[in-house]
Amino acid sequence: MDRELLIEIGCEEIPASWLPGLTRQVSAHLDARLKQARLTSDSAAESYSTPRRLTARVAKLAERQTDHEELVTGPPVSAAFKPDGEATPAATGFAKKYGV
């Protein structure tokens, strides 16, 4: 299910000569941050501005992030366990690092 995202930033008086550049930057930065957060959209962010407001709108934004899969390999079994089956510091350190 898609949602609409609207961000409005209230500001002090912004000089009129700055508005075109700021308007482009708001939409570009929002698109970059959404991509970094793995939130997909069918269209680019639209941005608008007035001397006291900067706004950005994404008409259809995914409600959930896309799935992220990461393959992590640990130490080899020969280095992770002692002959009696007890975990070595390499195995416990790896487990702590990944919260296992």
C-alpha positions as CSV (number, residue, x, y, z in Angstrom):
1,M,0.0,0.0,0.0
2,D,1.4,3.4,-0.9
3,R,1.2,6.5,1.2
4,E,1.7,10.2,0.6
5,L,4.6,11.9,2.4
6,L,4.5,15.7,2.9
7,I,7.4,17.5,4.7
8,E,7.0,21.2,5.6
9,I,9.9,23.2,7.1
10,G,9.0,26.6,8.6
11,C,11.8,29.2,8.3
12,E,12.6,32.8,9.0
13,E,12.4,35.0,5.9
14,I,14.5,33.3,3.1
15,P,15.9,35.6,0.5
16,A,14.1,35.2,-2.8
17,S,17.3,34.6,-4.7
18,W,18.0,31.5,-2.6
19,L,14.6,29.9,-3.2
20,P,15.1,28.2,-6.6
21,G,18.3,26.4,-5.4
22,L,16.9,25.5,-2.0
23,T,13.8,24.1,-3.6
24,R,15.8,21.8,-5.9
25,Q,18.1,20.8,-2.9
26,V,15.1,19.8,-0.7
27,S,13.7,17.4,-3.3
28,A,17.2,16.0,-4.3
29,H,18.1,15.3,-0.6
30,L,14.7,13.8,0.1
31,D,15.1,11.4,-2.8
32,A,18.6,10.4,-1.7
33,R,17.5,9.8,1.9
34,L,14.5,7.7,0.9
35,K,16.7,5.6,-1.4
36,Q,19.2,5.2,1.4
37,A,16.4,4.1,3.7
38,R,15.2,1.6,1.1
39,L,11.8,3.3,0.7
40,T,10.8,3.2,-3.0
41,S,8.6,5.6,-4.9
42,D,7.2,5.6,-8.4
43,S,8.0,9.3,-8.9
44,A,10.6,11.8,-7.7
45,A,9.9,14.2,-4.8
46,E,8.2,17.4,-5.7
47,S,9.3,20.5,-3.8
48,Y,7.8,23.9,-3.3
49,S,8.8,27.0,-1.5
50,T,7.7,30.4,-0.2
51,P,9.8,32.9,1.7
52,R,8.8,31.3,4.9
53,R,8.2,27.6,3.9
54,L,10.1,24.8,2.2
55,T,8.0,21.8,1.4
56,A,8.5,18.4,-0.3
57,R,5.9,15.9,-1.3
58,V,6.1,12.3,-2.5
59,A,2.8,11.3,-3.9
60,K,3.2,7.5,-3.7
61,L,5.7,6.2,-1.2
62,A,6.0,2.6,-0.2
63,E,4.6,1.9,3.3
64,R,7.4,-0.5,4.1
65,Q,11.1,-0.7,3.3
66,T,12.2,-3.3,0.8
67,D,13.7,-6.4,2.2
68,H,17.4,-6.4,2.9
69,E,19.3,-9.7,3.0
70,E,22.9,-9.9,4.2
71,L,25.1,-13.0,4.2
72,V,27.6,-13.0,7.0
73,T,30.2,-15.7,7.4
74,G,31.9,-16.4,10.6
75,P,35.2,-18.0,11.6
76,P,35.8,-21.6,10.3
77,V,34.6,-24.4,12.5
78,S,38.2,-25.4,13.2
79,A,38.9,-21.9,14.7
80,A,35.5,-21.4,16.3
81,F,35.4,-24.6,18.5
82,K,37.9,-26.5,20.6
83,P,38.1,-30.2,20.1
84,D,35.8,-30.7,23.2
85,G,33.1,-28.6,21.5
86,E,33.6,-25.5,23.6
87,A,33.4,-22.2,21.8
88,T,36.7,-20.2,21.3
89,P,37.0,-16.5,21.7
90,A,36.7,-16.2,17.9
91,A,33.2,-17.8,18.0
92,T,32.0,-15.8,21.0
93,G,33.3,-12.5,19.6
94,F,31.5,-13.2,16.3
95,A,28.3,-14.1,18.1
96,K,28.4,-10.9,20.3
97,K,29.1,-8.8,17.2
98,Y,25.9,-10.0,15.6
99,G,23.8,-10.3,18.7
100,V,23.4,-14.1,18.6
